[in-house]
Amino acid sequence: MSRAFLTRYAWLSVAAALGTMALKLLAWMLTGSVGLLSDALESLVNLGGAVMALLMLRVAALPPDTGHAYGHSKAEYFSSGFEGLLILVAGGMIVAAALYRLIHPLPLEQTGIGLVISALAALVNLAVARVLLNAGRTHHSVTLEAGGQHLMTDVWTSAGVIAGVGMVALSGWNILDPLIALAVALHILWTGWRLAHDAVSGLMDHSWPEAEQKVLEQVLDGFRAPEITFHAVRTRISGAQRFVSFHVLVPGAWTVQRGHDLLEQIEKTLVARLPNVTAFTHLEPIEDPVSYDDQGLDRKG
């Protein structure tokens, strides 16, 4: 099935970002709270990330071609990295606004209606985040998972800001507003760093996560026997796609057909256990010492 249908979730994310940004900006204008302003700036980041996700999901859905024989799935990492960069920029803007308000404090206004509007925006983000996270895990999309995780951080950020502004309204301690904004900024900066790090890791052909590695080992163990073994097992992730390569050592007296049938069984079993897996196998005679020298990426001769 084509992955182009995943763009519908990106459109949902764009719509949610536009709606929540408008609500949070209205809450900020009504109250003058720099904490609510920081929340609104994160929604601006959400919008930029959602648009980038939409573009990259369309690229990732393109079929393999002569110039990209393994497909375009790595395009999703550009979306995740771009969103991380936007988050870092937004975090810096929030720090600047909060420091200015620490030096020049101002009383808050109309906090009641502002908090109600901000809470409504948080509920919208919570609903969309759950949809994106479920879709990302179901369809193995790093872009949708990153978007969902970012929206969940936005929800927790909004909860913290709402609580902080409420405390300001009850106590009259205006200094709490910029202090809460600084705490929000630190949280946002950490999220941006993590997304950028994960994007770079994906572009560097990171190995499968531990849980998937264990499934791979279980599959191979199911075929191991005195006359069958494996080595040179390597895995990498490319967006939603998983790639694995390994050598299968069998008796040299086997026929080509028998060896081929074994490889087919192994690959079918692996694909049944782990979706979106492409396996590359290499058959070798178990008695030949040369087979054991043929394990490095820099094989020569």
N, C-alpha and C positions, 0 to 999 in steps of 0.2 A: 504494500500500500504506500502511495506517495505521502511524504510528510508535509506537503503543501497545506494540508488542512490545519496544521498547527498554527498558522497565521491568524486564525479566528481568535485564538487566545491572546495573541499580541494586540489585536484590535480591541479586545475587551480591556486589556491593560491600558491602552492609550485612552480609551473613554473614561476609565476610572481615574487615571492621572489628571485628566482635564477637569473632571467634576470635583475631585477632592482638592485640587489646587485652588479652584475658584472658591470653594467653601472655606479653606484655611486662610486664604488671603482676606476674605470678608471678615473672618474672626479676628485676624490681626488688625485690620483697619478699625474695627469696632473697639478693640481693647487697647491697642498700642503695645501689646506684649511682645517683647523680643523673643520669648519662648515660642509663642505661636508663629512668629515670623520664621523662626528656625524650622518649625514643622512645615510651613508653607514652602520654604526653599527645598526641603527634601522631596516634596511632591513635584516640584519643578524638575528635580533629578529623575524622579520616577517617569515623568513624561519623556525626557530625553532618552532614558533607558528603554522605554516601551517602543519608541519610534525606531531606535537602533535594533531592537529585538525583532521588530516586524521586518525590517530590511534584511537582516541576517538570516532569519528563518526562511525567507523567500530564496536566498542564495543557497542555503544548506539543502533545500528541497530539490535543487537542480540535479538531474541525473548525471552520472559519470560521462565524460567526453574525452576526446583525444588528448587534451591538455591536462585533464584531471581524472586519471583513470580510477582513482579511489573515491571519487565523488567530491562533494563540497561541504561535508559535514563540519569541518573545522571552522567554518565561518561563524558558528555559534560562539566560539571563544572570543571573537572580536566584539560581539555584543556584550558578553560578560565583562571583558576588560574595559570597554568604553563606559559601561555603567559604573564600574569601580572608579574610573577617573572622574566621572561627573560627581560621584559621592564625595571624593576627596576635595574637589573644588567647592562643593556646597558646604562641607565641613569647615573649610577655611573661611568662607563668607560668614558663617554663623559665629565663629570665634571672633571675627572682627566686629560684628554687630553687638555681641554680648560684652566685649571689652569696652566698647564705646558707651553702652548703657550702664556699665559699672561706674564709669567716670562721670556720666551725666544721667543719673537716675530720674525716672519719670513715674508718676502714679498711673495705675491702670484704670481703664474706664469700661463700663458695660460688660463686666466679666461674665455675668450670668449667660447672656445670649451668645457671647463669644465661645464659651465652653460648650454650650449645647451644639453649636454649629461644628465645632472641632470634633466633638464626640460622634456626630453623624458622619463626618468624613472618615473617622477611624473605623466605623462599622462597615462602610463601603470598602475600605482597603482590606479589612479582615475577610470579607466575603470573597473578594477577588483573589486574595492571596491563597485561600484554601483551594480555589478552582485551579490556579496556576500550579500550585505544588502537586496536586493530585494528577494533573495532566502531565507535568514534567516527569513524575515518577513512573506513570503508566507508559508514556511514550519515550522515556529515556532522553529527554531534552534538557541539556544543561542551561539553555537560555531561559526556558520557562521556570525551571527550578530556581535559577538565580533571581528572576523577577519575583517569584513567590516569596523567596527568603527575604528579599529587599523590602517587599511590602509588609511582611511580618515585623521587620525591624521598625518600619514606619508606624505600625500599629502600637508597638511598645513605646516608641518615641512619643507618639500622641498621648498615650496614657500617662507617661511621666510629665509631659508638659501640662496636661489638663490638671493633674494632681498638684503640680507646682503653682500654676496660676490660681487654683482654688485656695491654696495655702496663703498666697499673697493677698487674695481678696479677704480672707478671714483674719489674717494677722496684721496686715498693713505693712509687712516687711517687703518693700519693693526690691530690695537687693536679691531676694530669692529668685526673681524672674531671670536676670542675666546669669546667675549661678546655675540655674537649671538648664538654660540655653547652652552653657559651656559643657555641662555633663552630656547633653544631647549631641553636641558637636563631637566630643570624644568617641561616643558610641558610633556616630556616623562615619568618622574617620577610620575606625577599626573595621567596620563593614566594607568600606571602600577598599581598604588594603587587602582584606581577605578575598574579595571578588577579583581584584587585579591579580593577586597571587595565584588563584585557581585558574584564571585564564592563561597566564604564562605557563603554568604546569601542564595544562592541556595542549598548548601549542608545542611543548617540548616532548610530546609523546609519552605522557605519564603511563605507568603500568596500571593494570586493573586494580581496583580496591581489594582489600584483603578478603572480603566476603566472596567476591567473584573468583579470586584466586583459589579459594578453598573448593568452590564448585568445580573448577577446572581440574584440580588435583583429584577430586572424587571421581570424576569421569575417567581420567586416565588410570586411576587405580583399579577401576572396574575392568580394564582390559589388560592390566599387567599380568604376566605369567612368566614361568621360567624361560620361555622362548620369545617373549615380547617385552620390550622396555622402551623408555622414552628419554630423550635429553634435548638440550638446546631449546628449552621452552621459553618463549618470549611473548609478552602481551603489551598491547598499547591501546589507548582510547583516542578516538577521533570523533568528538561530538557524541552523537547517540550510538555510533558504530563502535563495535569491539573487534579488534584484530588479534589473532594468536597464531604463532607458528611454532612447530616442534618437529623433531625427527623421530621416526618410529623404527626401531631396530627389531628385525625378525630374522629367522633362519635364512641363510642364503639359498637354500634348496627350495624355498617356496617358489611357486609360479608367480608371475606378474599379476595374474587374475586374483590369486588368493590374497596377495598383499594389497591389491586395490580394493578388494571387498572389505578388508579389515579397516582401511582408512575411511571408506564410506561409512561404515558402522560407527567409527569414532566420531566423525564429523556430525553425523545425524544425531547422535546421542548428545553431543555438546550443544548443538543448536536447540535441541528440545529443552535443555536445562537453562540455557542463557540466550535470550533473544538478541537479535542484531549482531550476531557473531559471524565473522568471516575467518575461516581456518585455512592455514597453509601448512601442508604436511610434506615430509620428505622421507622416503623409504630407504633404509640402509641395512646391509647384512650384519647381523649381530656378531658374527665370528671375525669380521675383518677389522684389524686394529686401526685402519684408516678412518673407519666410521667414528671412532672416539676422538680423533683429531679434528673432525669436521663439526666444531661447535661454536666457533667465534664468528662475529660479524665481519671481521677482516680476513676472512678465509683467502688463502693464496694458493695457487696451483690447482 
